[in-house]
Amino acid sequence: MDRGLLTLKQGDIGKVKFIDAGRHATRRLYEMGFNIGASVKVVKNDRGPVIVSLAGNKVALGRALANKIRLTLD
């Protein structure tokens, strides 16, 4: 079962399954490290941008862009 990044809670960990966005946004996310199979941990997801830990770095994403990232939960 895949879920949007926006639906995960603080502390949840998942792996990127696919990105459901346009060509430009998908390319940008890949360049940021959101590649298929990449492990993502939610640091903050309440109001404002979603903050995740990705490959040891914290990355902030707008809520609309975060909702386009589909993950499978670990």
C-alpha positions as CSV (number, residue, x, y, z in Angstrom):
1,M,0.0,0.0,0.0
2,D,1.4,3.4,-0.9
3,R,0.6,6.7,0.9
4,G,1.3,10.3,0.2
5,L,4.1,11.9,2.3
6,L,1.6,14.4,3.6
7,T,-0.4,11.7,5.3
8,L,2.5,10.5,7.4
9,K,3.0,11.5,11.0
10,Q,6.2,12.6,12.8
11,G,8.6,9.7,13.2
12,D,7.1,7.6,10.4
13,I,9.6,6.1,8.0
14,G,8.9,5.0,4.4
15,K,10.6,4.4,1.1
16,V,9.9,6.4,-2.0
17,K,7.7,4.3,-4.4
18,F,7.0,6.9,-7.1
19,I,6.5,10.6,-7.6
20,D,3.1,11.6,-9.0
21,A,4.0,15.0,-10.4
22,G,4.8,16.8,-13.7
23,R,8.1,16.4,-15.4
24,H,9.7,19.5,-13.9
25,A,8.6,18.8,-10.3
26,T,9.6,15.1,-10.6
27,R,13.1,16.1,-11.9
28,R,13.6,18.6,-9.1
29,L,12.6,16.0,-6.4
30,Y,15.0,13.4,-7.9
31,E,17.8,16.0,-7.8
32,M,17.0,16.6,-4.1
33,G,17.4,12.9,-3.4
34,F,13.8,11.6,-3.6
35,N,14.8,8.7,-5.8
36,I,12.9,5.4,-6.0
37,G,13.8,3.3,-2.9
38,A,15.2,6.3,-0.9
39,S,14.4,6.1,2.8
40,V,12.5,9.1,4.2
41,K,11.8,9.9,7.9
42,V,9.2,12.5,8.8
43,V,10.7,15.1,11.2
44,K,7.7,17.6,11.2
45,N,4.3,17.4,9.6
46,D,1.8,19.7,11.3
47,R,1.5,23.2,9.8
48,G,3.6,24.8,7.2
49,P,6.2,22.9,5.2
50,V,6.8,19.2,5.8
51,I,10.3,18.5,7.1
52,V,11.9,15.1,6.4
53,S,15.2,13.5,7.0
54,L,16.6,12.2,3.7
55,A,20.1,10.6,3.5
56,G,21.2,12.4,6.7
57,N,19.9,15.8,5.6
58,K,16.8,17.7,6.6
59,V,14.7,18.8,3.7
60,A,11.7,21.1,3.8
61,L,8.9,20.7,1.2
62,G,5.8,22.6,0.6
63,R,2.7,20.7,1.4
64,A,1.4,20.4,-2.2
65,L,4.8,19.1,-3.5
66,A,5.0,16.7,-0.5
67,N,1.6,15.2,-1.4
68,K,3.0,14.2,-4.8
69,I,5.6,11.8,-3.2
70,R,4.2,8.3,-2.7
71,L,5.8,6.0,-0.2
72,T,5.6,2.5,1.1
73,L,5.8,2.3,4.9
74,D,8.6,0.3,6.6
